[in-house]
Amino acid sequence: VSWEAFDLVFLRSPWDYYLSPELFLARLREISNRCGRLIHSESLVEANINKRYLTQLGSYQEWVIPTEIVPAKDVVNMDW
């Protein structure tokens, strides 16, 4: 993609970013550098990629679904 050709880039549906967040953020930085303007800033996306903020938000807003951080080593592989 010639990102330089775009005035603005809108990050729409990054469904699998969690599989390789470092690669996702590196690609986002590349797009931002080449295009110059993202609807969602790199810093905003990076802050939201780690869902730990939900534990803090939940202590201030009761409408937030209760969130618990589970270490990856404790996650059971689920076949949905």
C-alpha positions as YAML, in Angstrom:
chain: A
units: angstrom
residues:
- id: 1
  name: VAL
  ca: [0.00, 0.00, 0.00]
- id: 2
  name: SER
  ca: [1.26, 3.47, -0.84]
- id: 3
  name: TRP
  ca: [0.38, 5.04, 2.51]
- id: 4
  name: GLU
  ca: [1.88, 8.34, 1.37]
- id: 5
  name: ALA
  ca: [-1.04, 8.72, -1.03]
- id: 6
  name: PHE
  ca: [-3.54, 9.02, 1.83]
- id: 7
  name: ASP
  ca: [-4.30, 12.19, 3.79]
- id: 8
  name: LEU
  ca: [-5.77, 10.21, 6.65]
- id: 9
  name: VAL
  ca: [-5.82, 6.57, 7.78]
- id: 10
  name: PHE
  ca: [-8.64, 5.10, 9.84]
- id: 11
  name: LEU
  ca: [-7.82, 2.00, 11.88]
- id: 12
  name: ARG
  ca: [-10.92, -0.09, 11.46]
- id: 13
  name: SER
  ca: [-10.95, -3.79, 12.40]
- id: 14
  name: PRO
  ca: [-7.67, -5.11, 13.80]
- id: 15
  name: TRP
  ca: [-9.17, -8.46, 14.86]
- id: 16
  name: ASP
  ca: [-5.93, -10.38, 15.32]
- id: 17
  name: TYR
  ca: [-3.58, -7.72, 16.73]
- id: 18
  name: TYR
  ca: [-3.35, -9.57, 20.05]
- id: 19
  name: LEU
  ca: [-1.57, -12.50, 18.36]
- id: 20
  name: SER
  ca: [1.47, -10.31, 17.73]
- id: 21
  name: PRO
  ca: [1.03, -6.90, 19.41]
- id: 22
  name: GLU
  ca: [4.65, -5.84, 18.83]
- id: 23
  name: LEU
  ca: [4.34, -6.47, 15.09]
- id: 24
  name: PHE
  ca: [0.98, -4.69, 15.01]
- id: 25
  name: LEU
  ca: [2.39, -1.59, 16.74]
- id: 26
  name: ALA
  ca: [5.47, -1.58, 14.49]
- id: 27
  name: ARG
  ca: [3.22, -1.67, 11.42]
- id: 28
  name: LEU
  ca: [1.07, 1.10, 12.87]
- id: 29
  name: ARG
  ca: [4.19, 3.25, 13.40]
- id: 30
  name: GLU
  ca: [5.27, 2.57, 9.82]
- id: 31
  name: ILE
  ca: [1.86, 3.62, 8.48]
- id: 32
  name: SER
  ca: [1.86, 6.73, 10.66]
- id: 33
  name: ASN
  ca: [5.36, 7.69, 9.49]
- id: 34
  name: ARG
  ca: [4.48, 7.20, 5.84]
- id: 35
  name: CYS
  ca: [0.99, 8.73, 5.90]
- id: 36
  name: GLY
  ca: [1.55, 11.31, 8.59]
- id: 37
  name: ARG
  ca: [-1.92, 11.16, 10.05]
- id: 38
  name: LEU
  ca: [-3.99, 8.49, 11.78]
- id: 39
  name: ILE
  ca: [-7.56, 8.99, 13.01]
- id: 40
  name: HIS
  ca: [-6.52, 7.05, 16.15]
- id: 41
  name: SER
  ca: [-3.09, 8.22, 17.27]
- id: 42
  name: GLU
  ca: [-0.32, 5.71, 17.88]
- id: 43
  name: SER
  ca: [-0.30, 6.61, 21.58]
- id: 44
  name: LEU
  ca: [-4.05, 6.02, 21.90]
- id: 45
  name: VAL
  ca: [-3.88, 2.64, 20.18]
- id: 46
  name: GLU
  ca: [-0.86, 1.62, 22.24]
- id: 47
  name: ALA
  ca: [-2.59, 2.63, 25.48]
- id: 48
  name: ASN
  ca: [-5.67, 0.60, 24.53]
- id: 49
  name: ILE
  ca: [-3.87, -2.49, 23.28]
- id: 50
  name: ASN
  ca: [-3.18, -3.56, 26.84]
- id: 51
  name: LYS
  ca: [-6.59, -4.07, 28.45]
- id: 52
  name: ARG
  ca: [-5.28, -3.58, 32.01]
- id: 53
  name: TYR
  ca: [-6.83, -0.11, 31.93]
- id: 54
  name: LEU
  ca: [-10.20, -1.83, 32.39]
- id: 55
  name: THR
  ca: [-9.30, -2.77, 35.95]
- id: 56
  name: GLN
  ca: [-8.68, 0.90, 36.75]
- id: 57
  name: LEU
  ca: [-11.73, 2.12, 34.88]
- id: 58
  name: GLY
  ca: [-13.90, -0.42, 36.69]
- id: 59
  name: SER
  ca: [-13.00, 1.10, 40.03]
- id: 60
  name: TYR
  ca: [-14.49, 4.42, 38.87]
- id: 61
  name: GLN
  ca: [-17.39, 3.29, 36.69]
- id: 62
  name: GLU
  ca: [-19.79, 0.58, 37.85]
- id: 63
  name: TRP
  ca: [-21.04, -0.09, 34.31]
- id: 64
  name: VAL
  ca: [-17.67, -1.60, 33.33]
- id: 65
  name: ILE
  ca: [-17.74, -5.39, 33.15]
- id: 66
  name: PRO
  ca: [-15.65, -6.79, 36.03]
- id: 67
  name: THR
  ca: [-12.19, -7.55, 34.69]
- id: 68
  name: GLU
  ca: [-9.56, -9.90, 36.04]
- id: 69
  name: ILE
  ca: [-6.00, -10.14, 34.72]
- id: 70
  name: VAL
  ca: [-4.97, -13.77, 34.22]
- id: 71
  name: PRO
  ca: [-1.32, -14.61, 33.49]
- id: 72
  name: ALA
  ca: [-0.91, -16.32, 30.10]
- id: 73
  name: LYS
  ca: [0.56, -19.41, 31.78]
- id: 74
  name: ASP
  ca: [-2.73, -19.87, 33.65]
- id: 75
  name: VAL
  ca: [-4.97, -19.69, 30.58]
- id: 76
  name: VAL
  ca: [-6.53, -22.96, 29.54]
- id: 77
  name: ASN
  ca: [-6.71, -23.58, 25.80]
- id: 78
  name: MET
  ca: [-10.41, -23.45, 24.97]
- id: 79
  name: ASP
  ca: [-11.89, -24.95, 21.82]
- id: 80
  name: TRP
  ca: [-14.77, -22.63, 20.99]
...
